[in-house]
Amino acid sequence: MRLRLPRRWRDGLELTSRLGYAARGVVYLTIGVIAVLAAADKTPRPAGTGDVFEVWAKWPFGLFLISALAACLIAFSGWRVLQAVFDADNHGTTPKAWAIRAGQAVSGLVYGALALSALELLDGLEDIGEADETDSAQTAAAEILAWPHGDWLVIVGGLVLLAVGIGNLAQGALQDFGKRLQCGPDVCRWVVPLGRAGYIGRGLATLPLGIFLLHAGWEVRASEVRTWADALQTVEAQPFGSALLAALALGLIAFGLFGVVEAVFRRIDAPRDLTPT
């Protein structure tokens, strides 16, 4: 049975998806900027998503900004569901298409969880920063490891993150970003390299997270789990770490800027009806 969508609903879906792309871009842009400051020893450590909320909370109208971001991320998560379940991008049902749609489904879950974590902080500014992001991640991992076959679930999670990182690297190297954007030659000339740099940067930053999670499941130790901030700190601890961290940070900034560009120029064709394919 098909549920036909009125034009105004489709316009609303397009608007919310664009707001979602912008919100994702702002999150990565903030993480990248803080990482650049960390590489230059202007701030103690790189940031994860939880740290980003803490930084924003100190700004004027911080709670309003976090609320707006949470709403936009929920919208983006919903758009990812439409992409994955209803094939809003018309990828089809080939094995490659199913892989892309599976990635979109995982992305929807991740950004939905990020939105919920932001909403949990809206009880009051005093709640922000009470729970360390790393401790929260390790507590969640410990609960999963306590489940039957929990170690294998954590291992699978690590493999998924590795696949996401490798997939981002492949997209950065091979994707024709011009096809997904409605922009003129002058704009696309600088936007396409920005997208390549952004996806490669995010891919390289994601790989350590997968390795940490994989090791945690293999060793059955929740203490091995790390966050984005921890992964970036690990990079900084390597020889020439500040330069490596700065390079990754610039990649994350590029990904954030590309997200804002996508919010404006991405080709978005909201489905005319909701029929799972």
WOGI-V779283 format. One record per backbone hydrogen bond with DSSP energy under -0.5 kcal/mol. CO is the residue of the C=O (numbers start at 1). NH is the residue of the N-H. E is the energy in kcal/mol with one decimal. If there is no record, write none. Layout:
BEGIN
CO/NH/E  CO/NH/E
END
This chain:
BEGIN
2/4/-0.7  3/274/-2.0  6/10/-1.9  7/11/-2.5  8/12/-2.0  9/13/-2.4  10/14/-2.2  11/15/-2.2  12/16/-2.6  13/17/-2.2  14/18/-2.1  15/19/-2.3  16/20/-2.0  17/21/-2.3  18/22/-2.1  19/23/-2.4  20/24/-2.6  21/25/-2.2  22/26/-2.3  23/27/-2.1  24/28/-2.1  25/29/-2.5  26/30/-2.2  27/31/-2.3  28/32/-2.7  29/33/-2.3  30/34/-2.4  31/35/-2.1  32/36/-2.2  33/37/-2.2  34/38/-2.1  35/39/-2.5  36/40/-1.6  37/42/-3.5  37/43/-0.8  38/41/-1.7  48/52/-1.9  49/53/-1.8  50/54/-1.7  51/55/-2.5  52/56/-2.6  53/57/-2.3  54/58/-0.7  55/58/-1.1  56/59/-1.8  59/62/-1.6  61/65/-2.2  62/66/-2.4  63/67/-2.6  64/68/-2.6  65/69/-2.5  66/70/-2.6  67/71/-2.3  68/72/-2.3  69/73/-2.6  70/74/-2.2  71/75/-2.0  72/76/-2.4  73/77/-2.7  74/78/-2.3  75/79/-2.1  76/80/-2.2  77/81/-1.6  78/82/-1.9  79/83/-2.4  80/84/-2.7  81/85/-3.3  81/86/-0.7  82/86/-1.0  82/88/-1.1  85/277/-1.8  87/90/-1.8  94/98/-2.7  95/99/-1.9  96/100/-2.2  97/101/-2.7  98/102/-2.4  99/103/-2.0  100/104/-1.9  101/105/-2.0  102/106/-2.4  103/107/-2.4  104/108/-2.3  105/109/-2.0  106/110/-2.5  107/111/-2.7  108/112/-2.0  109/113/-2.4  110/114/-2.2  111/115/-2.1  112/116/-2.1  113/117/-2.3  114/118/-1.8  115/119/-2.3  116/120/-2.1  117/121/-0.7  118/121/-0.8  119/122/-1.5  120/123/-0.7  121/124/-1.2  124/127/-1.6  124/128/-0.5  125/128/-1.2  127/130/-1.5  130/132/-0.6  132/136/-2.4  133/137/-2.2  134/138/-2.6  135/139/-2.5  136/140/-2.3  137/141/-2.2  138/142/-2.4  139/143/-2.0  140/144/-1.9  141/145/-2.8  142/146/-1.2  144/147/-1.6  147/150/-2.2  149/153/-1.5  150/154/-2.2  151/155/-2.1  152/156/-2.7  153/157/-2.2  154/158/-2.3  155/159/-2.5  156/160/-2.5  157/161/-2.2  158/162/-2.4  159/163/-2.6  160/164/-2.5  161/165/-2.7  162/166/-2.8  163/167/-2.9  164/168/-2.5  165/169/-2.0  166/170/-2.5  167/171/-2.6  168/172/-2.7  169/173/-1.9  170/174/-2.8  171/175/-2.2  175/177/-1.2  176/179/-1.4  177/180/-0.8  178/181/-0.9  180/267/-2.9  181/183/-0.9  184/188/-2.8  185/189/-1.7  186/190/-0.5  187/190/-1.2  187/191/-2.0  188/192/-2.1  190/194/-1.1  191/195/-2.4  192/196/-2.3  193/197/-2.6  194/198/-2.3  195/199/-2.6  196/200/-2.2  197/201/-2.4  198/202/-2.5  199/203/-2.4  200/204/-2.5  201/205/-1.9  202/206/-1.7  203/207/-1.7  204/208/-0.7  206/209/-0.5  206/210/-1.7  207/211/-2.2  208/212/-2.7  209/213/-2.3  210/214/-2.6  211/215/-2.4  212/216/-2.2  213/217/-2.2  214/218/-2.2  215/219/-2.7  216/220/-0.8  216/221/-2.0  221/224/-1.6  222/225/-1.9  227/231/-2.7  228/232/-2.5  229/233/-2.2  230/234/-2.4  231/235/-1.8  232/236/-2.1  233/237/-1.5  235/238/-1.4  238/241/-2.0  240/244/-2.1  241/245/-3.2  242/246/-2.4  243/247/-2.2  244/248/-2.5  245/249/-2.9  246/250/-2.4  247/251/-1.8  248/252/-2.4  249/253/-2.5  250/254/-2.4  251/255/-2.2  252/256/-2.4  253/257/-2.8  254/258/-2.4  255/259/-2.0  256/260/-1.6  257/261/-2.2  258/262/-2.9  259/263/-1.8  260/264/-0.8  261/264/-0.9  261/265/-3.0  262/266/-2.3  265/182/-3.7  266/268/-0.7  268/270/-0.6  272/5/-3.2  273/275/-1.0  274/3/-0.7
END
